[in-house]
Each structure stands twice: as C-alpha cells, then as structure tokens.
Amino acid sequence: MATPGQRDYSAVRLTRHALERFVERFGVLPEDAEAALRTTLSRTRRLGRNPSNQAIAVLALHREKIVVAILNGASCLTVLTWPQFEPRMAEFGRTHLPRKRGRMLRRLSEPEASSES
C-alpha cells in the first residue's frame, strides 16, 4: 500500500501504447513490461490534472529513472520521461517544477517507512 501523499495506480488498465512506450523509453523487455509498469505505478505522486480532458499526470520511479504516466479514467494512456513531460507541465496546471523535487523522488524510491516516529 502507498504511503501518505502517494497513490497506488497499479490496478489501472494498461494500453498497448503505454506498454510500447515503456519498453521503448525505459529499456524494459516486452515480456516484462506489464509487470514492471504495474510495480512502478504502485508508488506514485500526482503531478496535476488536465482540465480539458480530465487526464492526470503521475510521477513514479523505475530503476532510478523518472517516469511520468498519463492516466485517464481507469487507463494508463502513455508513459513519458521527465524531459518529454516538462514542456507539457502547464497543460496539467503546473507552471514550474515541483518544489523539493529531490525529496519527493527520495520518498518514492525509499522502502516502505516503518511506523516509528
């Protein structure tokens, strides 16, 4: 289960386009793509919503590489690298990079935190 501030989108429907882009952009073997993408989508951080088509962008990590997945409804439409998504941030309600991006990425990559305070 995702920690507070993170969301689990591992159960969404993966389109063929999203799987093909994941293989192409992140060097995953085609036969391993679905399982790897589902694992990647199990810990995400929401970046924003596109008001024109209600798609949402979520940030995740796969092998220490930033993955931006575009979801609409219960489907993952495509997968982008950070440089591909950055020019489109404004479409998702972001005018600048997320504040404290390094901390956010570390939290996505860390193992589940224990309940110690």
C-alpha positions in Angstrom: 0.0 0.0 0.0 1.2 3.5 -0.8 2.3 5.8 2.0 0.5 9.1 2.7 0.9 11.5 -0.2 1.4 8.7 -2.6 -1.1 6.8 -4.7 -1.3 3.3 -6.0 -2.3 3.1 -9.6 -1.1 -0.5 -10.2 -4.6 -1.7 -11.0 -5.3 0.6 -13.9 -5.8 -0.8 -17.4 -2.5 -0.5 -19.4 -3.0 0.4 -23.0 -0.8 -1.2 -25.7 0.6 2.3 -26.4 1.7 2.8 -22.8 3.4 -0.6 -22.7 5.2 0.0 -26.0 6.4 3.5 -24.8 7.6 2.0 -21.5 9.6 -0.6 -23.4 11.0 2.0 -25.8 11.8 4.7 -23.3 12.9 2.7 -20.3 14.7 -0.3 -21.8 12.3 -3.0 -20.4 11.9 -6.3 -22.2 8.5 -6.5 -23.8 7.6 -9.7 -21.9 8.4 -8.0 -18.6 6.8 -4.6 -19.4 3.3 -5.1 -17.9 4.6 -6.4 -14.5 7.4 -3.7 -14.3 4.9 -0.9 -15.2 2.4 -2.1 -12.6 5.2 -2.2 -10.0 6.2 1.3 -11.0 2.7 2.6 -10.7 2.2 1.1 -7.3 4.0 4.2 -5.8 3.2 7.4 -7.5 2.9 11.1 -6.7 0.2 13.1 -8.5 1.5 16.0 -10.6 -1.7 17.6 -11.9 -4.9 17.3 -14.0 -5.5 18.5 -17.5 -8.9 20.3 -17.3 -9.6 19.9 -21.0 -9.7 16.1 -21.0 -9.6 15.2 -17.3 -6.3 13.2 -17.7 -4.0 13.2 -14.7 -0.2 13.0 -14.7 1.6 11.0 -12.0 5.3 10.8 -11.2 7.0 7.5 -10.4 10.4 5.9 -10.5 11.6 2.9 -12.4 15.2 1.9 -11.8 16.0 5.4 -10.5 14.6 7.0 -13.7 11.7 9.4 -13.6 8.5 8.1 -15.2 5.5 10.3 -15.8 2.4 8.3 -16.6 -0.7 9.9 -18.1 -3.9 8.4 -16.8 -7.4 9.0 -17.9 -10.2 7.3 -16.0 -9.1 3.8 -15.2 -6.5 3.6 -18.1 -2.8 4.4 -18.4 -2.6 6.2 -21.8 1.1 6.7 -22.2 4.4 6.9 -20.3 6.9 9.8 -20.7 10.3 10.6 -19.5 10.7 13.8 -17.5 12.2 15.8 -20.4 9.3 14.8 -22.5 6.8 15.9 -19.9 8.4 19.1 -18.8 7.2 21.2 -21.7 3.7 20.0 -21.1 3.5 20.8 -17.4 1.4 23.8 -18.0 -1.3 21.6 -19.6 -1.5 19.9 -16.2 -1.8 23.0 -14.1 2.0 23.3 -13.3 3.9 26.4 -14.3 7.2 25.4 -12.7 9.0 22.3 -11.4 7.6 20.7 -8.2 9.0 22.2 -5.1 11.5 20.0 -3.3 11.6 17.5 -6.2 14.7 15.7 -4.8 12.9 14.9 -1.5 9.8 13.8 -3.4 11.9 11.4 -5.5 13.7 10.0 -2.5 10.4 9.2 -0.9 9.2 7.4 -4.0 12.4 5.3 -4.0 12.7 4.5 -0.3 11.3 1.3 1.0 8.1 1.5 3.0 8.7 3.6 6.1 8.1 1.9 9.4 5.7 3.3 11.9 8.5 4.7 14.0 8.3 8.4 14.7 
